[in-house]
Amino acid sequence: MESTLNSLGQLLLKAVPTIVLLVIVHFYLKWVFFRPMAGVLAKRREATQGQRESADALRAKAEEQTRSIEERLRQAREAIYQEQEEARRGWISEQEAHLDQARQHARELIHQSKQQLDAETVEARGKLEPYAGTLADQITSTLLERTSA
């Protein structure tokens, strides 16, 4: 067992320079490569995070503006619909007024025509009444002549 311990001791003694060299390489790489790399990565992370936060803020602002524009657009559409409805009601009331006026005019024309027709009827009766008796006598005599013959 002593020889094994002796061999192990010699092996460890030969490994000490390698271990020291590995520790030196580790600290050298850490100081020369990894520390600057970590700084660059940190700066990049900060810049990326800053850009991301800026983009999020811009996105939120754009969404707010979009909502505002959509609300104003909805209000404008509603106002236009109300104006159209008012104009439609105005047109309907104008149309109804014109129709009422035309109906009234037609009633007046009918009334005037009836009066004129009644007046003409009275006038015609007045003109025909003196001849009615004579005409009745002629019709009776004609009918009597036909029946006797």
MODELLER restraints for C-alpha pairs under 7 A, 6 or more apart:
rsr = mdl.restraints
at = mdl.atoms
